[in-house]
Amino acid sequence: MPAISNLISSSQNPVSLHLVGTDDYEEWLAAQPTEAQNWVAATGFKAKSGAATLMPGTTGGASLAVACFGEDADLWTWSAIAEKLPAADYALASDCSGVDDLALGWALAAYRFERYLEENTTDRAQLVWPTTCDQTSVEAFHAAITLTRDLVNTPAADMGPEDLAAVAKFLADDHGAEYSELIGDELLTENFPMVHAVGRASDQEPRLIDFTWGNAVHPKVTLVGKGVCFDSGGLDLKSASGMEIMKKDMGGAANVLGLASLIMAAKLPVRLRVLIPAVENAVSGNAFRPGDILTSRKGITVEIGNTDAEGRLVLADALAEAANDDPDLLIDCATLTGAARVALGPELPAFFTDDEDLARDLAEQATAVSDPMWRLPLWQGYRDMFDTRMADINNAGAGGFAGAITAALFLQYFAEDARSWVHFDMYAWSKKARPGRPAGGEAQAIRALFAVLQKRFGA
C-alpha cells in the first residue's frame, strides 16, 4: 500500500486540534482564555463547516487549533480542514465519532500526482493517527483511491494496454488471485472478436485481463471495466480538444481495480472475478471502419455506425463472458458517454439497473458514505434506435438523443442473462480542484459500491 504521508504514528509536541460543531462554537469559545477570544475577534474567524484556525500561545507559538464542522460534515470536510491548516503536527484533543472518515479525508488532502515533477510537494499538516481509528481500513481506502487516480492520471504513453495489464497482474499477485490474459490474436481464437477489432490498429496488442480471487463457494461478484487506454475516436476521428484528456478513457478499468483492491484487502467472503478489455482505439490501415459488421462473442452481429462508440463494443464481449459465468452480481464501470456528463455533470456518475433492490441499496449507500451517483432509466422504448437493415443492431443510437440511455441499452443486450447487473457511466475525472480532490483522475462510486457489497456479502 502507498504510504500516507500526512498521518503519523506519534509526535513529540503536536498542536492540540479541537473539533467543534458550528452550533457549539460560541459555547466552546466562551470557555477559552481571554487571549484566544481576542485573537478570534481580531482575525475575523467565522465558525463555518470546514473552517480552521490556529490560536497563539503566550510565547508566540500555536497553543491549539480549532476546526469547525456542521451537520453535513463528511470526509471532504476533513480534507478542507487539513488543507487550510499550516504545516505542523496535530493531534486530536479528544476522540470523536466518524473518526475513520476524518482520517481518510485528511489522508486524501495530501494526494498529488507528481510522477513527472522534478520537485515534489512535502510540507503539509500532519495528524497523529486517532486512537480509535480503524487504521487498516483507512489505509485500504486510501490505497484504492490513490491507485485509481494514479492510473487515470498517467499518460497513455506509459499506461497502454500492456502497462494496464501489468498493474492488474501486480494487484492480483499481491492478493493471491489467479491471473490470466488473452493477447492479440488469442482474442480471436477464444472468441472475443470485438475486443480484437477495436484494439488491433494499435502498436500495443489488445488484451483481455481476467483474474479471480476468493473461495469458489462464496457468492460470485464480477467486475467489468472499460480499459480503452487512449481513444482517438478511430476513423471517426475526434477533434484535438476531444482527445485532450482521452488518457482517462480507461477510467472504468481504473475504478474497477480500485474496487477490487478494497474487496480483496477486506477479505470479503465473495468469489471475485475481474474482466478488463484493454485496448487503444487507434488509427492505422487495419483499423475497424464505419459500416463494418462485427460478430460479437454472444453471436449478435453489430454494424459499426461510429468507431468512436468503441467502449460499448469491448464491454459487450466482456459482459457476455461475465454473464455466462452466472455471477450473483455483475457490475460494469465505464467512461462511456458525453451524454451522461451533459445530463449529470462530471461529479455525478450515472447508473443503470433493472434490479430495484440493488438500485435502492446503491442510493442509500451513496448518501451514507458521501459518494454520489444518480440512477437513469433503462427506457426500453429507445431500443429501436439501434435498428439496422444490415445486422442485428447498430453500435450507435440513431438521432443523437438519450445517448447515455441508449449506450446502457446496448450493453443490456449482452448482460441480460445476468441475475443482477448494474452499469456505471462515469467521468473518472475532476475538472476543478476541491478539498481532497485535485483536478485530474478520480475514483467515483467505488466507496458506495464497496459499502453495498459489504452490506450484502460481508461476514
C-alpha positions in Angstrom: 0.0 0.0 0.0 1.2 3.6 -0.7 2.3 5.4 2.5 0.0 8.0 3.9 2.4 11.0 4.1 0.3 13.2 6.4 -0.8 10.7 9.1 1.9 9.9 11.6 2.2 7.4 14.4 3.4 9.9 17.0 4.8 13.4 17.6 6.8 14.9 20.4 4.9 18.2 20.6 1.8 18.2 18.4 -0.7 21.1 18.3 -3.9 20.1 20.1 -6.7 20.1 17.4 -10.2 20.8 18.8 -13.1 19.7 16.6 -16.1 21.9 17.4 -19.6 21.7 15.9 -20.7 25.0 14.4 -23.7 25.1 16.8 -21.4 24.6 19.8 -18.7 27.0 18.8 -19.8 30.1 20.8 -20.0 28.0 24.0 -16.6 26.5 23.3 -15.1 29.9 22.6 -16.5 31.3 25.8 -14.6 28.7 27.8 -11.3 29.7 26.2 -8.8 32.1 27.7 -9.3 35.8 27.0 -6.3 35.9 24.7 -7.9 33.3 22.4 -11.2 35.2 22.3 -9.3 38.4 21.4 -7.4 36.6 18.7 -10.6 35.3 17.1 -12.1 38.7 17.2 -9.0 40.3 15.7 -8.7 37.8 12.8 -12.4 37.7 12.0 -12.5 33.9 12.1 -16.0 32.6 11.4 -17.2 29.2 12.6 -18.3 27.7 9.2 -18.1 24.0 8.4 -14.6 23.2 7.1 -13.1 26.3 8.6 -9.9 26.1 10.8 -7.5 28.4 12.5 -4.6 28.4 14.9 -4.6 30.3 18.2 -1.3 31.6 19.5 0.1 31.0 23.0 1.9 33.4 25.2 5.3 32.7 23.7 4.1 33.3 20.1 3.7 29.6 19.1 0.5 27.8 18.5 -1.4 26.9 21.7 -4.1 25.0 19.9 -6.0 24.7 16.6 -9.8 24.7 16.2 -11.7 23.2 13.3 -15.4 23.6 12.8 -17.9 21.2 11.2 -21.6 21.2 10.5 -24.3 18.6 10.5 -23.4 17.7 6.8 -19.8 17.1 7.6 -18.2 14.2 5.6 -14.7 13.1 4.7 -14.3 16.1 2.4 -14.9 18.5 5.3 -11.8 17.0 6.9 -9.9 17.3 3.7 -10.7 21.0 3.7 -9.5 21.4 7.2 -6.3 19.5 6.5 -5.6 21.8 3.5 -6.3 25.0 5.5 -4.1 24.3 8.5 -0.4 25.3 8.1 2.3 22.6 8.1 2.7 21.2 11.6 2.0 18.1 13.6 -1.6 17.9 15.1 -3.3 15.5 17.5 -7.0 15.4 18.3 -7.8 17.0 21.6 -10.4 14.2 22.2 -12.0 11.3 20.4 -14.9 11.9 18.1 -17.5 10.0 16.0 -16.8 9.4 12.4 -13.0 9.2 13.0 -12.4 6.9 10.1 -13.9 9.4 7.7 -11.8 12.1 9.4 -8.6 10.1 8.9 -9.4 9.2 5.3 -10.3 12.8 4.4 -7.1 14.1 6.0 -5.1 11.5 4.1 -6.7 12.4 0.7 -5.9 16.1 1.3 -2.2 15.1 0.6 -2.8 13.4 -2.7 -0.8 14.8 -5.6 0.2 13.2 -8.9 3.9 14.1 -9.0 5.4 11.3 -11.1 6.7 13.7 -13.7 7.7 16.6 -11.5 11.3 17.3 -10.5 10.2 18.8 -7.2 7.6 17.2 -5.0 5.3 18.8 -2.5 6.3 17.8 1.0 5.1 20.4 3.5 1.6 19.7 4.8 -0.4 19.4 8.0 0.3 16.1 9.7 -2.2 14.4 12.0 -1.3 11.8 14.6 -3.4 8.7 13.9 -6.5 8.9 16.1 -6.5 6.1 18.7 -10.0 4.8 17.9 -9.4 4.8 14.1 -9.5 1.6 12.1 -6.1 2.3 10.5 -6.2 -0.8 8.3 -9.5 0.2 6.7 -8.4 3.8 6.2 -5.2 2.6 4.5 -7.1 0.3 2.2 -9.4 3.0 1.1 -6.5 5.4 0.6 -4.7 2.8 -1.4 -7.7 2.1 -3.6 -8.4 5.8 -4.4 -4.7 6.5 -4.9 -4.4 3.6 -7.3 -7.5 4.7 -9.3 -6.3 8.3 -9.5 -2.8 7.4 -10.5 -3.9 5.1 -13.3 -6.1 7.7 -14.8 -3.6 10.5 -14.4 -0.8 8.5 -16.1 -0.3 9.5 -19.8 -1.2 6.9 -22.4 2.4 6.6 -23.4 3.1 5.0 -20.0 -0.4 3.4 -19.5 -1.2 1.5 -22.6 -2.9 -1.9 -22.6 0.3 -3.7 -21.7 1.0 -1.3 -18.8 -2.6 -1.6 -17.5 -2.3 -5.3 -17.6 1.0 -5.2 -15.6 -0.7 -3.1 -12.9 -3.7 -5.6 -12.8 -1.3 -8.5 -12.5 0.7 -6.9 -9.7 -2.6 -6.3 -7.8 -3.8 -9.8 -8.4 -0.5 -11.4 -7.4 -0.3 -9.2 -4.3 -3.6 -10.7 -3.1 -3.0 -14.2 -4.3 -5.6 -14.1 -7.1 -5.5 -16.3 -10.2 -4.5 -14.1 -13.2 -4.6 -14.7 -16.9 -4.6 -12.7 -20.2 -5.6 -13.2 -23.7 -3.4 -11.1 -26.0 -3.7 -10.2 -29.7 -4.9 -13.0 -32.0 -5.7 -15.2 -28.9 -8.8 -13.0 -28.6 -9.9 -14.3 -32.0 -9.1 -17.9 -31.1 -11.0 -17.6 -27.8 -13.9 -15.7 -29.3 -13.6 -12.1 -28.2 -13.8 -10.6 -31.7 -15.0 -7.1 -30.8 -12.2 -6.6 -28.3 -9.8 -7.6 -31.0 -11.4 -5.4 -33.7 -11.3 -2.2 -31.6 -7.7 -2.7 -30.5 -6.0 -4.2 -33.5 -4.9 -0.9 -35.0 -2.6 0.0 -32.1 1.1 -0.9 -31.7 0.2 -2.4 -28.4 -1.9 -5.5 -28.9 -5.4 -5.6 -27.4 -5.9 -7.9 -24.5 -8.5 -9.3 -22.1 -7.3 -9.1 -18.4 -9.0 -11.8 -16.3 -8.4 -12.6 -12.6 -10.3 -14.4 -9.9 -10.0 -14.3 -6.1 -11.7 -15.8 -3.1 -13.4 -19.1 -2.2 -15.4 -20.7 -5.0 -18.3 -21.5 -2.7 -18.9 -17.8 -1.9 -21.3 -15.6 -3.8 -19.9 -14.5 -7.2 -19.3 -10.9 -7.8 -17.9 -9.9 -11.2 -16.5 -6.5 -12.1 -16.0 -5.4 -15.7 -14.1 -2.2 -16.5 -13.7 -0.4 -19.8 -9.9 -0.3 -20.5 -9.6 2.0 -23.5 -6.2 3.4 -22.7 -6.4 6.1 -25.3 -9.3 6.9 -27.6 -8.6 8.8 -30.8 -12.1 8.1 -31.9 -10.7 5.7 -34.6 -11.5 6.6 -38.2 -14.4 8.8 -36.9 -11.6 10.9 -35.5 -12.1 13.1 -32.5 -11.0 16.8 -32.6 -7.8 17.9 -30.9 -9.8 19.2 -27.9 -11.8 16.0 -27.8 -8.6 13.9 -27.5 -7.0 16.2 -24.9 -7.8 14.0 -21.8 -8.6 10.7 -23.6 -5.9 9.1 -21.4 -8.8 8.9 -18.9 -10.9 6.6 -21.2 -9.7 3.7 -19.1 -11.2 5.3 -16.0 -13.8 2.5 -15.8 -11.0 -0.1 -15.6 -9.1 2.1 -13.0 -12.2 2.3 -10.8 -12.8 -1.5 -11.1 -9.2 -2.2 -10.0 -9.6 0.3 -7.1 -12.8 -1.5 -6.0 -11.2 -4.9 -6.5 -8.4 -3.9 -4.2 -10.9 -2.9 -1.5 -12.7 -6.2 -1.8 -9.5 -8.2 -1.5 -7.9 -6.1 1.2 -11.1 -6.5 3.3 -11.2 -10.2 2.5 -14.9 -10.0 1.8 -16.4 -13.5 1.5 -17.1 -13.4 -2.2 -15.8 -15.1 -5.3 -14.4 -12.1 -7.2 -13.8 -12.0 -10.9 -12.4 -9.0 -12.7 -12.6 -8.7 -16.5 -10.9 -5.7 -18.3 -10.8 -5.4 -22.1 -7.6 -3.3 -22.5 -7.2 -1.6 -25.9 -6.2 1.6 -27.6 -8.6 2.9 -30.2 -6.0 4.0 -32.8 -5.9 4.8 -36.5 -4.0 2.7 -39.0 -4.5 0.7 -42.1 -6.2 -2.2 -40.3 -8.5 -0.1 -38.1 -12.1 -1.1 -38.0 -14.4 1.1 -40.1 -17.8 2.7 -40.1 -20.1 0.2 -41.9 -18.1 -2.9 -40.8 -20.2 -5.6 -39.3 -18.7 -7.4 -36.3 -19.9 -10.7 -34.8 -19.8 -10.4 -31.0 -18.9 -13.1 -28.5 -22.6 -13.6 -27.9 -23.3 -14.1 -31.6 -25.1 -10.8 -32.0 -23.9 -9.0 -35.1 -23.1 -5.3 -34.8 -23.0 -2.8 -37.6 -20.5 0.0 -36.8 -22.3 3.3 -37.0 -19.5 5.2 -35.4 -15.9 4.0 -34.5 -15.9 6.5 -31.6 -18.6 4.3 -29.9 -15.9 1.7 -29.3 -16.2 1.3 -25.5 -19.5 -0.5 -25.7 -18.1 -2.9 -28.2 -15.2 -4.1 -25.9 -17.5 -4.1 -22.9 -20.1 -6.2 -24.8 -17.7 -9.2 -25.3 -16.6 -9.0 -21.7 -20.1 -8.7 -20.4 -21.2 -11.7 -22.4 -18.4 -13.8 -20.8 -19.2 -12.4 -17.4 -23.0 -13.1 -17.6 -22.3 -16.7 -18.9 -20.4 -17.3 -15.7 -23.6 -16.7 -13.8 -22.5 -14.3 -11.1 -24.8 -13.2 -8.3 -23.9 -9.6 -9.1 -22.4 -8.1 -12.2 -21.0 -4.6 -12.1 -19.5 -2.7 -15.1 -17.8 0.7 -15.0 -17.0 2.8 -18.0 -16.2 6.4 -19.1 -18.8 5.7 -21.8 -20.8 8.8 -23.0 -20.6 12.5 -23.1 -24.4 12.4 -22.8 -24.2 11.3 -19.2 -22.0 14.3 -18.5 -24.4 16.7 -20.2 -27.2 15.2 -18.1 -25.5 15.0 -14.7 -22.2 16.8 -15.0 -18.7 15.5 -14.1 -19.2 14.9 -10.4 -22.3 12.6 -10.6 -21.9 9.2 -12.2 -25.0 7.8 -13.8 -26.0 4.2 -13.1 -28.5 1.9 -14.8 -30.1 -1.3 -13.5 -33.4 -3.1 -13.6 -32.8 -4.5 -10.1 -34.9 -2.4 -7.8 -33.4 -3.7 -4.6 -29.9 -3.0 -5.9 -30.9 0.5 -7.0 -32.2 1.2 -3.6 -29.1 -0.1 -1.9 -26.8 2.0 -4.1 -28.8 5.2 -3.5 -28.7 4.6 0.3 -25.0 3.9 0.5 -24.1 6.7 -1.9 -25.7 9.1 0.6 -24.3 7.3 3.7 -20.7 7.5 2.5 -20.8 10.8 0.5 -20.0 9.0 -2.8 -22.7 10.5 -5.1 -24.4 8.8 -8.1 -27.8 9.1 -9.8 -30.0 6.5 -11.4 -31.1 6.9 -15.1 -33.7 4.7 -16.7 -33.2 1.7 -18.9 -36.0 3.0 -21.1 -36.9 0.1 -23.4 -38.8 2.3 -25.8 -35.4 3.5 -27.2 -34.2 0.1 -28.3 -35.4 0.7 -31.8 -32.7 3.4 -32.1 -30.3 0.5 -32.8 -32.4 -0.9 -35.7 -30.4 -1.5 -38.9 -31.2 -3.5 -42.0 -27.6 -4.8 -42.2 -27.1 -6.5 -38.9 -28.8 -7.4 -35.6 -28.0 -4.0 -34.1 -26.0 -0.8 -34.7 -23.5 0.3 -32.2 -24.6 4.0 -32.3 -28.1 5.0 -31.4 -29.9 6.9 -34.3 -30.9 10.5 -33.8 -28.4 11.6 -31.2 -30.9 11.6 -28.4 -30.6 9.9 -25.0 -27.0 8.9 -25.6 -26.3 7.6 -22.1 -29.6 5.5 -22.0 -29.0 4.0 -25.5 -25.4 3.1 -24.6 -26.8 1.3 -21.5 -29.4 -0.4 -23.5 -26.8 -1.6 -26.0 -24.8 -3.2 -23.1 -28.0 -4.8 -21.7 -28.2 -6.9 -24.8 -25.1 -8.6 -23.7 -25.7 -8.6 -19.9 -29.3 -9.6 -20.0 -28.6 -13.2 -18.8 -27.0 -11.9 -15.5 -29.1 -12.3 -12.3 -28.4 -8.8 -11.3 -26.5 -6.2 -13.3 -25.6 -2.5 -12.9 -23.8 -0.3 -15.4 -22.0 2.9 -14.3 -21.3 5.7 -16.8 -18.7 7.8 -15.1 -16.4 10.7 -15.9 -13.5 9.5 -13.6 -12.0 13.0 -13.7 -12.3 16.1 -11.6 -12.4 19.2 -13.8 -11.7 21.5 -10.9 -9.9 21.1 -7.6 -12.0 20.6 -4.5 -10.9 19.7 -1.0 -9.3 16.2 -1.1 -9.9 16.0 -4.8 -7.3 17.8 -7.0 -8.1 18.3 -10.7 -7.4 15.1 -12.6 -8.2 11.4 -12.3 -10.8 10.5 -9.8 -12.3 7.5 -8.1 -16.1 7.5 -8.4 -18.7 5.3 -6.9 -16.3 2.7 -5.5 -16.8 3.6 -1.9 -20.5 3.3 -2.3 -20.2 0.0 -4.2 -18.0 -1.4 -1.6 -20.5 -0.4 1.1 -23.2 -2.2 -0.8 -21.1 -5.3 -1.2 -20.1 -5.3 2.5 -23.8 -5.0 3.4 -24.9 -7.8 1.1 -22.0 -10.2 1.4 -19.8 -9.1 4.4 -19.2 -11.5 7.2 
